[in-house]
Amino acid sequence: MVSIAFGAATEKEGMGHGDFKLLAMLGVWTGWQMLPFIILLSSITGTIVETLMLASGTLKRSTPRFGPYLSAAG
């Protein structure tokens, strides 16, 4: 769902195959009921961190990273 929404908004791929594998592993580990919360928390965390990094100049616009935020939310 997140990948489809991001792709529709930016016409780029937002989640790679590793992100899907990590999300599947988190679903097995925490239970499928936690997946919506993990996706929401990782999206919010990623948005905040990447916005701050872009504003401070430590991050140049590049390909989106979602795996570190999925890991942190899990």
PDB file of N, CA, C and O in Angstrom:
ATOM      1  N   MET A   1       0.824  -1.190   0.000  1.00  0.00           N
ATOM      2  CA  MET A   1       0.000   0.000   0.000  1.00  0.00           C
ATOM      3  C   MET A   1       0.873   1.261   0.000  1.00  0.00           C
ATOM      4  O   MET A   1       0.633   2.193  -0.768  1.00  0.00           O
ATOM      5  N   VAL A   2       1.881   1.277   0.866  1.00  0.00           N
ATOM      6  CA  VAL A   2       2.780   2.431   0.939  1.00  0.00           C
ATOM      7  C   VAL A   2       3.542   2.574  -0.370  1.00  0.00           C
ATOM      8  O   VAL A   2       3.706   3.681  -0.883  1.00  0.00           O
ATOM      9  N   SER A   3       4.006   1.457  -0.906  1.00  0.00           N
ATOM     10  CA  SER A   3       4.758   1.480  -2.156  1.00  0.00           C
ATOM     11  C   SER A   3       3.894   1.985  -3.304  1.00  0.00           C
ATOM     12  O   SER A   3       4.362   2.762  -4.136  1.00  0.00           O
ATOM     13  N   ILE A   4       2.649   1.554  -3.356  1.00  0.00           N
ATOM     14  CA  ILE A   4       1.732   1.982  -4.417  1.00  0.00           C
ATOM     15  C   ILE A   4       1.437   3.473  -4.296  1.00  0.00           C
ATOM     16  O   ILE A   4       1.440   4.190  -5.296  1.00  0.00           O
ATOM     17  N   ALA A   5       1.184   3.939  -3.080  1.00  0.00           N
ATOM     18  CA  ALA A   5       0.894   5.357  -2.870  1.00  0.00           C
ATOM     19  C   ALA A   5       2.095   6.223  -3.232  1.00  0.00           C
ATOM     20  O   ALA A   5       1.941   7.261  -3.877  1.00  0.00           O
ATOM     21  N   PHE A   6       3.294   5.800  -2.820  1.00  0.00           N
ATOM     22  CA  PHE A   6       4.495   6.551  -3.150  1.00  0.00           C
ATOM     23  C   PHE A   6       4.727   6.560  -4.656  1.00  0.00           C
ATOM     24  O   PHE A   6       5.076   7.592  -5.229  1.00  0.00           O
ATOM     25  N   GLY A   7       4.534   5.418  -5.291  1.00  0.00           N
ATOM     26  CA  GLY A   7       4.716   5.331  -6.739  1.00  0.00           C
ATOM     27  C   GLY A   7       3.734   6.205  -7.500  1.00  0.00           C
ATOM     28  O   GLY A   7       4.089   6.818  -8.507  1.00  0.00           O
ATOM     29  N   ALA A   8       2.501   6.263  -7.018  1.00  0.00           N
ATOM     30  CA  ALA A   8       1.499   7.103  -7.671  1.00  0.00           C
ATOM     31  C   ALA A   8       1.810   8.586  -7.500  1.00  0.00           C
ATOM     32  O   ALA A   8       1.556   9.385  -8.401  1.00  0.00           O
ATOM     33  N   ALA A   9       2.358   8.951  -6.347  1.00  0.00           N
ATOM     34  CA  ALA A   9       2.644  10.355  -6.071  1.00  0.00           C
ATOM     35  C   ALA A   9       3.896  10.852  -6.773  1.00  0.00           C
ATOM     36  O   ALA A   9       3.941  12.001  -7.211  1.00  0.00           O
ATOM     37  N   THR A  10       4.921  10.002  -6.888  1.00  0.00           N
ATOM     38  CA  THR A  10       6.206  10.470  -7.399  1.00  0.00           C
ATOM     39  C   THR A  10       6.651   9.817  -8.699  1.00  0.00           C
ATOM     40  O   THR A  10       7.637  10.242  -9.301  1.00  0.00           O
ATOM     41  N   GLU A  11       5.935   8.793  -9.133  1.00  0.00           N
ATOM     42  CA  GLU A  11       6.302   8.028 -10.327  1.00  0.00           C
ATOM     43  C   GLU A  11       7.683   7.392 -10.199  1.00  0.00           C
ATOM     44  O   GLU A  11       8.377   7.204 -11.199  1.00  0.00           O
ATOM     45  N   LYS A  12       8.083   7.060  -8.968  1.00  0.00           N
ATOM     46  CA  LYS A  12       9.336   6.370  -8.677  1.00  0.00           C
ATOM     47  C   LYS A  12       9.009   5.157  -7.817  1.00  0.00           C
ATOM     48  O   LYS A  12       7.937   5.067  -7.219  1.00  0.00           O
ATOM     49  N   GLU A  13       9.959   4.224  -7.770  1.00  0.00           N
ATOM     50  CA  GLU A  13       9.783   3.075  -6.898  1.00  0.00           C
ATOM     51  C   GLU A  13      10.217   3.460  -5.499  1.00  0.00           C
ATOM     52  O   GLU A  13      11.339   3.932  -5.316  1.00  0.00           O
ATOM     53  N   GLY A  14       9.356   3.269  -4.500  1.00  0.00           N
ATOM     54  CA  GLY A  14       9.660   3.684  -3.145  1.00  0.00           C
ATOM     55  C   GLY A  14      10.159   2.577  -2.249  1.00  0.00           C
ATOM     56  O   GLY A  14      10.885   2.833  -1.288  1.00  0.00           O
ATOM     57  N   MET A  15       9.776   1.339  -2.553  1.00  0.00           N
ATOM     58  CA  MET A  15      10.204   0.208  -1.742  1.00  0.00           C
ATOM     59  C   MET A  15      10.837  -0.829  -2.642  1.00  0.00           C
ATOM     60  O   MET A  15      10.273  -1.212  -3.667  1.00  0.00           O
ATOM     61  N   GLY A  16      12.009  -1.276  -2.249  1.00  0.00           N
ATOM     62  CA  GLY A  16      12.677  -2.329  -2.998  1.00  0.00           C
ATOM     63  C   GLY A  16      12.260  -3.699  -2.488  1.00  0.00           C
ATOM     64  O   GLY A  16      11.455  -3.812  -1.564  1.00  0.00           O
ATOM     65  N   HIS A  17      12.811  -4.728  -3.095  1.00  0.00           N
ATOM     66  CA  HIS A  17      12.449  -6.082  -2.693  1.00  0.00           C
ATOM     67  C   HIS A  17      12.970  -6.406  -1.292  1.00  0.00           C
ATOM     68  O   HIS A  17      12.365  -7.215  -0.587  1.00  0.00           O
ATOM     69  N   GLY A  18      14.049  -5.809  -0.886  1.00  0.00           N
ATOM     70  CA  GLY A  18      14.558  -6.013   0.464  1.00  0.00           C
ATOM     71  C   GLY A  18      13.611  -5.450   1.511  1.00  0.00           C
ATOM     72  O   GLY A  18      13.461  -6.024   2.590  1.00  0.00           O
ATOM     73  N   ASP A  19      12.974  -4.332   1.198  1.00  0.00           N
ATOM     74  CA  ASP A  19      12.001  -3.746   2.121  1.00  0.00           C
ATOM     75  C   ASP A  19      10.815  -4.682   2.322  1.00  0.00           C
ATOM     76  O   ASP A  19      10.321  -4.828   3.440  1.00  0.00           O
ATOM     77  N   PHE A  20      10.360  -5.311   1.252  1.00  0.00           N
ATOM     78  CA  PHE A  20       9.246  -6.249   1.360  1.00  0.00           C
ATOM     79  C   PHE A  20       9.641  -7.468   2.187  1.00  0.00           C
ATOM     80  O   PHE A  20       8.850  -7.969   2.985  1.00  0.00           O
ATOM     81  N   LYS A  21      10.872  -7.941   1.991  1.00  0.00           N
ATOM     82  CA  LYS A  21      11.352  -9.087   2.772  1.00  0.00           C
ATOM     83  C   LYS A  21      11.464  -8.718   4.251  1.00  0.00           C
ATOM     84  O   LYS A  21      11.093  -9.508   5.119  1.00  0.00           O
ATOM     85  N   LEU A  22      11.975  -7.525   4.536  1.00  0.00           N
ATOM     86  CA  LEU A  22      12.088  -7.068   5.916  1.00  0.00           C
ATOM     87  C   LEU A  22      10.706  -6.933   6.542  1.00  0.00           C
ATOM     88  O   LEU A  22      10.511  -7.316   7.695  1.00  0.00           O
ATOM     89  N   LEU A  23       9.758  -6.400   5.807  1.00  0.00           N
ATOM     90  CA  LEU A  23       8.399  -6.248   6.311  1.00  0.00           C
ATOM     91  C   LEU A  23       7.763  -7.614   6.569  1.00  0.00           C
ATOM     92  O   LEU A  23       7.040  -7.784   7.552  1.00  0.00           O
ATOM     93  N   ALA A  24       8.023  -8.583   5.701  1.00  0.00           N
ATOM     94  CA  ALA A  24       7.516  -9.945   5.914  1.00  0.00           C
ATOM     95  C   ALA A  24       8.130 -10.549   7.171  1.00  0.00           C
ATOM     96  O   ALA A  24       7.433 -11.193   7.955  1.00  0.00           O
ATOM     97  N   MET A  25       9.420 -10.347   7.365  1.00  0.00           N
ATOM     98  CA  MET A  25      10.087 -10.860   8.561  1.00  0.00           C
ATOM     99  C   MET A  25       9.518 -10.210   9.822  1.00  0.00           C
ATOM    100  O   MET A  25       9.300 -10.889  10.825  1.00  0.00           O
ATOM    101  N   LEU A  26       9.279  -8.911   9.775  1.00  0.00           N
ATOM    102  CA  LEU A  26       8.693  -8.234  10.923  1.00  0.00           C
ATOM    103  C   LEU A  26       7.279  -8.728  11.195  1.00  0.00           C
ATOM    104  O   LEU A  26       6.863  -8.814  12.350  1.00  0.00           O
ATOM    105  N   GLY A  27       6.539  -9.051  10.143  1.00  0.00           N
ATOM    106  CA  GLY A  27       5.200  -9.603  10.319  1.00  0.00           C
ATOM    107  C   GLY A  27       5.225 -10.962  10.987  1.00  0.00           C
ATOM    108  O   GLY A  27       4.366 -11.263  11.815  1.00  0.00           O
ATOM    109  N   VAL A  28       6.198 -11.786  10.637  1.00  0.00           N
ATOM    110  CA  VAL A  28       6.342 -13.096  11.278  1.00  0.00           C
ATOM    111  C   VAL A  28       6.782 -12.927  12.725  1.00  0.00           C
ATOM    112  O   VAL A  28       6.299 -13.626  13.617  1.00  0.00           O
ATOM    113  N   TRP A  29       7.691 -12.005  12.949  1.00  0.00           N
ATOM    114  CA  TRP A  29       8.263 -11.823  14.273  1.00  0.00           C
ATOM    115  C   TRP A  29       7.265 -11.190  15.257  1.00  0.00           C
ATOM    116  O   TRP A  29       7.148 -11.645  16.395  1.00  0.00           O
ATOM    117  N   THR A  30       6.549 -10.149  14.826  1.00  0.00           N
ATOM    118  CA  THR A  30       5.664  -9.411  15.733  1.00  0.00           C
ATOM    119  C   THR A  30       4.197  -9.790  15.583  1.00  0.00           C
ATOM    120  O   THR A  30       3.380  -9.435  16.431  1.00  0.00           O
ATOM    121  N   GLY A  31       3.855 -10.499  14.526  1.00  0.00           N
ATOM    122  CA  GLY A  31       2.455 -10.815  14.252  1.00  0.00           C
ATOM    123  C   GLY A  31       1.896  -9.862  13.214  1.00  0.00           C
ATOM    124  O   GLY A  31       2.265  -8.688  13.164  1.00  0.00           O
ATOM    125  N   TRP A  32       1.009 -10.378  12.395  1.00  0.00           N
ATOM    126  CA  TRP A  32       0.510  -9.558  11.284  1.00  0.00           C
ATOM    127  C   TRP A  32      -0.304  -8.361  11.775  1.00  0.00           C
ATOM    128  O   TRP A  32      -0.452  -7.380  11.046  1.00  0.00           O
ATOM    129  N   GLN A  33      -0.835  -8.426  13.008  1.00  0.00           N
ATOM    130  CA  GLN A  33      -1.642  -7.338  13.540  1.00  0.00           C
ATOM    131  C   GLN A  33      -0.820  -6.073  13.757  1.00  0.00           C
ATOM    132  O   GLN A  33      -1.371  -4.972  13.780  1.00  0.00           O
ATOM    133  N   MET A  34       0.489  -6.221  13.915  1.00  0.00           N
ATOM    134  CA  MET A  34       1.360  -5.063  14.151  1.00  0.00           C
ATOM    135  C   MET A  34       1.822  -4.388  12.864  1.00  0.00           C
ATOM    136  O   MET A  34       2.370  -3.287  12.917  1.00  0.00           O
ATOM    137  N   LEU A  35       1.616  -5.020  11.710  1.00  0.00           N
ATOM    138  CA  LEU A  35       2.133  -4.465  10.453  1.00  0.00           C
ATOM    139  C   LEU A  35       1.610  -3.065  10.133  1.00  0.00           C
ATOM    140  O   LEU A  35       2.407  -2.214   9.738  1.00  0.00           O
ATOM    141  N   PRO A  36       0.314  -2.782  10.280  1.00  0.00           N
ATOM    142  CA  PRO A  36      -0.121  -1.398  10.011  1.00  0.00           C
ATOM    143  C   PRO A  36       0.572  -0.374  10.910  1.00  0.00           C
ATOM    144  O   PRO A  36       0.928   0.712  10.453  1.00  0.00           O
ATOM    145  N   PHE A  37       0.762  -0.716  12.179  1.00  0.00           N
ATOM    146  CA  PHE A  37       1.447   0.190  13.097  1.00  0.00           C
ATOM    147  C   PHE A  37       2.908   0.372  12.701  1.00  0.00           C
ATOM    148  O   PHE A  37       3.425   1.488  12.752  1.00  0.00           O
ATOM    149  N   ILE A  38       3.579  -0.709  12.308  1.00  0.00           N
ATOM    150  CA  ILE A  38       4.987  -0.638  11.896  1.00  0.00           C
ATOM    151  C   ILE A  38       5.124   0.226  10.648  1.00  0.00           C
ATOM    152  O   ILE A  38       6.030   1.055  10.571  1.00  0.00           O
ATOM    153  N   ILE A  39       4.246   0.046   9.676  1.00  0.00           N
ATOM    154  CA  ILE A  39       4.299   0.839   8.448  1.00  0.00           C
ATOM    155  C   ILE A  39       4.046   2.314   8.757  1.00  0.00           C
ATOM    156  O   ILE A  39       4.746   3.187   8.245  1.00  0.00           O
ATOM    157  N   LEU A  40       3.050   2.587   9.590  1.00  0.00           N
ATOM    158  CA  LEU A  40       2.747   3.977   9.954  1.00  0.00           C
ATOM    159  C   LEU A  40       3.906   4.617  10.703  1.00  0.00           C
ATOM    160  O   LEU A  40       4.310   5.734  10.380  1.00  0.00           O
ATOM    161  N   LEU A  41       4.442   3.925  11.695  1.00  0.00           N
ATOM    162  CA  LEU A  41       5.542   4.469  12.488  1.00  0.00           C
ATOM    163  C   LEU A  41       6.796   4.681  11.643  1.00  0.00           C
ATOM    164  O   LEU A  41       7.477   5.697  11.789  1.00  0.00           O
ATOM    165  N   SER A  42       7.104   3.731  10.762  1.00  0.00           N
ATOM    166  CA  SER A  42       8.293   3.889   9.923  1.00  0.00           C
ATOM    167  C   SER A  42       8.111   5.019   8.907  1.00  0.00           C
ATOM    168  O   SER A  42       9.071   5.721   8.591  1.00  0.00           O
ATOM    169  N   SER A  43       6.911   5.199   8.402  1.00  0.00           N
ATOM    170  CA  SER A  43       6.657   6.292   7.459  1.00  0.00           C
ATOM    171  C   SER A  43       6.793   7.653   8.131  1.00  0.00           C
ATOM    172  O   SER A  43       7.396   8.571   7.577  1.00  0.00           O
ATOM    173  N   ILE A  44       6.233   7.773   9.322  1.00  0.00           N
ATOM    174  CA  ILE A  44       6.330   9.036  10.060  1.00  0.00           C
ATOM    175  C   ILE A  44       7.777   9.327  10.440  1.00  0.00           C
ATOM    176  O   ILE A  44       8.257  10.448  10.273  1.00  0.00           O
ATOM    177  N   THR A  45       8.471   8.308  10.955  1.00  0.00           N
ATOM    178  CA  THR A  45       9.872   8.483  11.346  1.00  0.00           C
ATOM    179  C   THR A  45      10.737   8.856  10.147  1.00  0.00           C
ATOM    180  O   THR A  45      11.556   9.772  10.227  1.00  0.00           O
ATOM    181  N   GLY A  46      10.555   8.151   9.047  1.00  0.00           N
ATOM    182  CA  GLY A  46      11.322   8.443   7.839  1.00  0.00           C
ATOM    183  C   GLY A  46      11.073   9.838   7.313  1.00  0.00           C
ATOM    184  O   GLY A  46      12.003  10.525   6.891  1.00  0.00           O
ATOM    185  N   THR A  47       9.819  10.258   7.338  1.00  0.00           N
ATOM    186  CA  THR A  47       9.482  11.602   6.861  1.00  0.00           C
ATOM    187  C   THR A  47      10.152  12.676   7.718  1.00  0.00           C
ATOM    188  O   THR A  47      10.720  13.634   7.193  1.00  0.00           O
ATOM    189  N   ILE A  48      10.084  12.511   9.017  1.00  0.00           N
ATOM    190  CA  ILE A  48      10.678  13.500   9.916  1.00  0.00           C
ATOM    191  C   ILE A  48      12.200  13.538   9.770  1.00  0.00           C
ATOM    192  O   ILE A  48      12.786  14.610   9.616  1.00  0.00           O
ATOM    193  N   VAL A  49      12.831  12.374   9.819  1.00  0.00           N
ATOM    194  CA  VAL A  49      14.298  12.322   9.765  1.00  0.00           C
ATOM    195  C   VAL A  49      14.823  12.839   8.431  1.00  0.00           C
ATOM    196  O   VAL A  49      15.758  13.640   8.401  1.00  0.00           O
ATOM    197  N   GLU A  50      14.234  12.390   7.338  1.00  0.00           N
ATOM    198  CA  GLU A  50      14.731  12.809   6.019  1.00  0.00           C
ATOM    199  C   GLU A  50      14.453  14.283   5.761  1.00  0.00           C
ATOM    200  O   GLU A  50      15.259  14.947   5.109  1.00  0.00           O
ATOM    201  N   THR A  51      13.343  14.814   6.250  1.00  0.00           N
ATOM    202  CA  THR A  51      13.070  16.242   6.104  1.00  0.00           C
ATOM    203  C   THR A  51      14.097  17.070   6.872  1.00  0.00           C
ATOM    204  O   THR A  51      14.594  18.076   6.365  1.00  0.00           O
ATOM    205  N   LEU A  52      14.409  16.649   8.085  1.00  0.00           N
ATOM    206  CA  LEU A  52      15.425  17.359   8.872  1.00  0.00           C
ATOM    207  C   LEU A  52      16.799  17.265   8.215  1.00  0.00           C
ATOM    208  O   LEU A  52      17.555  18.237   8.207  1.00  0.00           O
ATOM    209  N   MET A  53      17.123  16.094   7.664  1.00  0.00           N
ATOM    210  CA  MET A  53      18.421  15.942   7.000  1.00  0.00           C
ATOM    211  C   MET A  53      18.494  16.774   5.724  1.00  0.00           C
ATOM    212  O   MET A  53      19.544  17.339   5.419  1.00  0.00           O
ATOM    213  N   LEU A  54      17.405  16.858   4.981  1.00  0.00           N
ATOM    214  CA  LEU A  54      17.388  17.707   3.784  1.00  0.00           C
ATOM    215  C   LEU A  54      17.519  19.180   4.167  1.00  0.00           C
ATOM    216  O   LEU A  54      18.239  19.936   3.515  1.00  0.00           O
ATOM    217  N   ALA A  55      16.820  19.579   5.223  1.00  0.00           N
ATOM    218  CA  ALA A  55      16.862  20.979   5.661  1.00  0.00           C
ATOM    219  C   ALA A  55      18.242  21.371   6.167  1.00  0.00           C
ATOM    220  O   ALA A  55      18.678  22.505   5.969  1.00  0.00           O
ATOM    221  N   SER A  56      18.931  20.438   6.822  1.00  0.00           N
ATOM    222  CA  SER A  56      20.246  20.768   7.366  1.00  0.00           C
ATOM    223  C   SER A  56      21.355  20.662   6.323  1.00  0.00           C
ATOM    224  O   SER A  56      22.472  21.123   6.557  1.00  0.00           O
ATOM    225  N   GLY A  57      21.059  20.068   5.194  1.00  0.00           N
ATOM    226  CA  GLY A  57      22.054  19.956   4.134  1.00  0.00           C
ATOM    227  C   GLY A  57      22.925  18.720   4.224  1.00  0.00           C
ATOM    228  O   GLY A  57      23.842  18.562   3.418  1.00  0.00           O
ATOM    229  N   THR A  58      22.667  17.838   5.178  1.00  0.00           N
ATOM    230  CA  THR A  58      23.476  16.619   5.299  1.00  0.00           C
ATOM    231  C   THR A  58      23.027  15.536   4.333  1.00  0.00           C
ATOM    232  O   THR A  58      23.716  14.529   4.167  1.00  0.00           O
ATOM    233  N   LEU A  59      21.896  15.728   3.706  1.00  0.00           N
ATOM    234  CA  LEU A  59      21.373  14.745   2.760  1.00  0.00           C
ATOM    235  C   LEU A  59      21.007  15.453   1.474  1.00  0.00           C
ATOM    236  O   LEU A  59      20.277  16.444   1.475  1.00  0.00           O
ATOM    237  N   LYS A  60      21.518  14.937   0.393  1.00  0.00           N
ATOM    238  CA  LYS A  60      21.119  15.439  -0.913  1.00  0.00           C
ATOM    239  C   LYS A  60      19.981  14.557  -1.406  1.00  0.00           C
ATOM    240  O   LYS A  60      19.855  13.406  -0.988  1.00  0.00           O
ATOM    241  N   ARG A  61      19.171  15.086  -2.275  1.00  0.00           N
ATOM    242  CA  ARG A  61      18.062  14.280  -2.808  1.00  0.00           C
ATOM    243  C   ARG A  61      18.632  13.061  -3.510  1.00  0.00           C
ATOM    244  O   ARG A  61      19.476  13.165  -4.401  1.00  0.00           O
ATOM    245  N   SER A  62      18.155  11.926  -3.091  1.00  0.00           N
ATOM    246  CA  SER A  62      18.628  10.676  -3.666  1.00  0.00           C
ATOM    247  C   SER A  62      17.475   9.685  -3.682  1.00  0.00           C
ATOM    248  O   SER A  62      16.311  10.051  -3.518  1.00  0.00           O
ATOM    249  N   THR A  63      17.825   8.438  -3.880  1.00  0.00           N
ATOM    250  CA  THR A  63      16.782   7.420  -3.867  1.00  0.00           C
ATOM    251  C   THR A  63      16.229   7.289  -2.450  1.00  0.00           C
ATOM    252  O   THR A  63      16.972   7.422  -1.478  1.00  0.00           O
ATOM    253  N   PRO A  64      14.947   7.034  -2.333  1.00  0.00           N
ATOM    254  CA  PRO A  64      14.361   6.922  -1.003  1.00  0.00           C
ATOM    255  C   PRO A  64      14.891   5.702  -0.252  1.00  0.00           C
ATOM    256  O   PRO A  64      15.139   4.653  -0.846  1.00  0.00           O
ATOM    257  N   ARG A  65      15.058   5.854   1.042  1.00  0.00           N
ATOM    258  CA  ARG A  65      15.462   4.743   1.896  1.00  0.00           C
ATOM    259  C   ARG A  65      14.311   4.463   2.850  1.00  0.00           C
ATOM    260  O   ARG A  65      13.805   5.377   3.500  1.00  0.00           O
ATOM    261  N   PHE A  66      13.901   3.222   2.936  1.00  0.00           N
ATOM    262  CA  PHE A  66      12.800   2.869   3.810  1.00  0.00           C
ATOM    263  C   PHE A  66      13.214   1.775   4.800  1.00  0.00           C
ATOM    264  O   PHE A  66      12.624   1.665   5.875  1.00  0.00           O
ATOM    265  N   GLY A  67      14.211   0.975   4.454  1.00  0.00           N
ATOM    266  CA  GLY A  67      14.643  -0.130   5.291  1.00  0.00           C
ATOM    267  C   GLY A  67      15.075   0.270   6.687  1.00  0.00           C
ATOM    268  O   GLY A  67      14.650  -0.365   7.653  1.00  0.00           O
ATOM    269  N   PRO A  68      15.911   1.306   6.840  1.00  0.00           N
ATOM    270  CA  PRO A  68      16.321   1.689   8.200  1.00  0.00           C
ATOM    271  C   PRO A  68      15.140   2.097   9.085  1.00  0.00           C
ATOM    272  O   PRO A  68      15.151   1.844  10.290  1.00  0.00           O
ATOM    273  N   TYR A  69      14.151   2.709   8.507  1.00  0.00           N
ATOM    274  CA  TYR A  69      12.996   3.148   9.287  1.00  0.00           C
ATOM    275  C   TYR A  69      12.070   1.974   9.603  1.00  0.00           C
ATOM    276  O   TYR A  69      11.441   1.946  10.661  1.00  0.00           O
ATOM    277  N   LEU A  70      11.983   1.006   8.691  1.00  0.00           N
ATOM    278  CA  LEU A  70      11.253  -0.223   8.992  1.00  0.00           C
ATOM    279  C   LEU A  70      11.927  -0.952  10.144  1.00  0.00           C
ATOM    280  O   LEU A  70      11.254  -1.437  11.053  1.00  0.00           O
ATOM    281  N   SER A  71      13.247  -1.031  10.108  1.00  0.00           N
ATOM    282  CA  SER A  71      13.984  -1.704  11.186  1.00  0.00           C
ATOM    283  C   SER A  71      13.764  -1.008  12.526  1.00  0.00           C
ATOM    284  O   SER A  71      13.535  -1.663  13.543  1.00  0.00           O
ATOM    285  N   ALA A  72      13.835   0.302  12.522  1.00  0.00           N
ATOM    286  CA  ALA A  72      13.653   1.051  13.767  1.00  0.00           C
ATOM    287  C   ALA A  72      12.226   0.893  14.310  1.00  0.00           C
ATOM    288  O   ALA A  72      12.033   0.759  15.518  1.00  0.00           O
ATOM    289  N   ALA A  73      11.249   0.908  13.436  1.00  0.00           N
ATOM    290  CA  ALA A  73       9.851   0.765  13.875  1.00  0.00           C
ATOM    291  C   ALA A  73       9.580  -0.656  14.367  1.00  0.00           C
ATOM    292  O   ALA A  73       8.769  -0.858  15.271  1.00  0.00           O
ATOM    293  N   GLY A  74      10.256  -1.637  13.775  1.00  0.00           N
ATOM    294  CA  GLY A  74      10.059  -3.031  14.205  1.00  0.00           C
ATOM    295  C   GLY A  74      10.646  -3.259  15.554  1.00  0.00           C
ATOM    296  O   GLY A  74      10.576  -4.370  16.078  1.00  0.00           O
TER     297      GLY A  74
END
